[in-house]
Amino acid sequence: MSDPLELLELSMISNGNQTTTTAVAVGSTESFLRLEQVSKVYPTRNGPFTVLTDITLDVQAGEFICVIGHSGCGKTTLLNMISGFVRPTTGEVRLKGQPIKEPGPDRMVVFQNYALLPWLTAAENVYLAVDAVWPEKSRPQKMAIVREHLAMVGLAEAANKYPAQLSGGMKQRVAIARALAIRPEILILDEPFGALDAITKEELQEELLNIWQEHRCTVLMITHDIDEALFLADRILMMTNGPAAKIGEIMTIPFPRPRDRERILEDPTYYQLRNDALDFLYRRYHLNEDGE
Ligand SMILES: Nc1ncnc2c1ncn2[C@@H]1O[C@H](COP(=O)(O)OP(=O)(O)OP(=O)(O)O)[C@@H](O)[C@H]1O
């Protein structure tokens, strides 16, 4: 068998004053991210509880994937196995051919509740992450990265504000800036806009798409909002109900990029896809009032 290192090629991606070195599999058929026959079983007082079963998925570098499914079906568990917070019970999750065994700075997570440190300003929250990943950089270099990423999410003016002085949308922008500042290869978003009002949510969706378009990291995002998934995603994973949930269907979203919300809303395909997703969730995998 050939040495896996022989299959790796180093590619230098230069972006302003930052250069990232990425190992790319050459001549390998393995996709960027692969989940192979993954299951997750939690031990509980009532015996083993199978959350997910038989999950096989290939994700290409730079793809934008949304995950939808009823509450409790295992969406967070699925993404936690990619972030490395949770290990699969069986099967394997591989990033560029290497098994994911723990969290790492190549995979950043943004949560619904922002998870900012309240005693630090917006800039300090971002700085903390930058400092953890690049301790060898000088303070001015790290501050430049912080400023660049706060500006990217439109928060240059709010750098010295504390989380309590920021709106929900602004806090989520800081959390996104913090995640992107360390240049992850995969951005994992767990219902990031779920707590925001409709207008802020649409603004942030558009900002996220612009940033993704520019940086082309791979995005995996959980959402309960079908319209959000249709606007953002290349593919939508539709999960069946738990226990033992699976990927029921994968919907490919054909709208060209950059996406224009108004044009999408005029496209009859949008309503067809929307109806298909609603049919999947509310007819084929309907949850009754007991959540079963
Ligand atoms: N550590 C654990 N031990 C036992 N059961 C767990 C554990 N973590 C999650 N679960 C269970 O696994 C199931 C899936 O949880 P998960 O949070 O992944 O679902 P979800 O689809 O993200 O839900 P929601 O949409 O409500 O956030 C739930 O029934 C949950 O109670």
The ligand as an SDF file (V2000), in Angstrom:
LIG
                    3D

 31 33  0  0  0  0  0  0  0  0999 V2000
  -25.1250   12.5170   25.7680 N   0  0  0  0  0  0  0  0  0  0  0  0
  -26.3240   11.9960   25.4970 C   0  0  0  0  0  0  0  0  0  0  0  0
  -26.7870   10.9360   26.1720 N   0  0  0  0  0  0  0  0  0  0  0  0
  -27.9930   10.3910   25.8870 C   0  0  0  0  0  0  0  0  0  0  0  0
  -28.8280   10.8710   24.9190 N   0  0  0  0  0  0  0  0  0  0  0  0
  -28.4100   11.9360   24.2310 C   0  0  0  0  0  0  0  0  0  0  0  0
  -27.1590   12.5700   24.4740 C   0  0  0  0  0  0  0  0  0  0  0  0
  -27.0240   13.6180   23.6080 N   0  0  0  0  0  0  0  0  0  0  0  0
  -28.1580   13.6340   22.8660 C   0  0  0  0  0  0  0  0  0  0  0  0
  -28.9890   12.6380   23.2380 N   0  0  0  0  0  0  0  0  0  0  0  0
  -30.2880   12.3230   22.6530 C   0  0  0  0  0  0  0  0  0  0  0  0
  -30.0740   12.1100   21.2690 O   0  0  0  0  0  0  0  0  0  0  0  0
  -31.1910   12.5800   20.5320 C   0  0  0  0  0  0  0  0  0  0  0  0
  -30.7090   13.5050   19.4510 C   0  0  0  0  0  0  0  0  0  0  0  0
  -30.2320   14.7280   20.0340 O   0  0  0  0  0  0  0  0  0  0  0  0
  -29.7020   15.9120   19.1440 P   0  0  0  0  0  0  0  0  0  0  0  0
  -29.4370   17.0680   20.0390 O   0  0  0  0  0  0  0  0  0  0  0  0
  -28.5930   15.4250   18.2980 O   0  0  0  0  0  0  0  0  0  0  0  0
  -30.9830   16.2000   18.2160 O   0  0  0  0  0  0  0  0  0  0  0  0
  -31.3300   17.4450   17.3110 P   0  0  0  0  0  0  0  0  0  0  0  0
  -31.9520   16.9010   16.0730 O   0  0  0  0  0  0  0  0  0  0  0  0
  -30.1400   18.3060   17.1400 O   0  0  0  0  0  0  0  0  0  0  0  0
  -32.4170   18.1910   18.1770 O   0  0  0  0  0  0  0  0  0  0  0  0
  -32.8950   19.7420   18.2010 P   0  0  0  0  0  0  0  0  0  0  0  0
  -33.3890   20.0450   16.8100 O   0  0  0  0  0  0  0  0  0  0  0  0
  -33.9920   19.7530   19.2100 O   0  0  0  0  0  0  0  0  0  0  0  0
  -31.6980   20.5550   18.5870 O   0  0  0  0  0  0  0  0  0  0  0  0
  -32.1520   13.2030   21.5180 C   0  0  0  0  0  0  0  0  0  0  0  0
  -33.1430   12.2650   21.8390 O   0  0  0  0  0  0  0  0  0  0  0  0
  -31.2690   13.4720   22.7230 C   0  0  0  0  0  0  0  0  0  0  0  0
  -32.0170   13.4380   23.9090 O   0  0  0  0  0  0  0  0  0  0  0  0
  1  2  1  0
  2  3  1  0
  2  7  2  0
  3  4  2  0
  4  5  1  0
  5  6  2  0
  6  7  1  0
  6 10  1  0
  7  8  1  0
  8  9  2  0
  9 10  1  0
 10 11  1  0
 11 12  1  0
 11 30  1  0
 12 13  1  0
 13 14  1  0
 13 28  1  0
 14 15  1  0
 15 16  1  0
 16 17  2  0
 16 18  1  0
 16 19  1  0
 19 20  1  0
 20 21  2  0
 20 22  1  0
 20 23  1  0
 23 24  1  0
 24 25  2  0
 24 26  1  0
 24 27  1  0
 28 29  1  0
 28 30  1  0
 30 31  1  0
M  END
$$$$
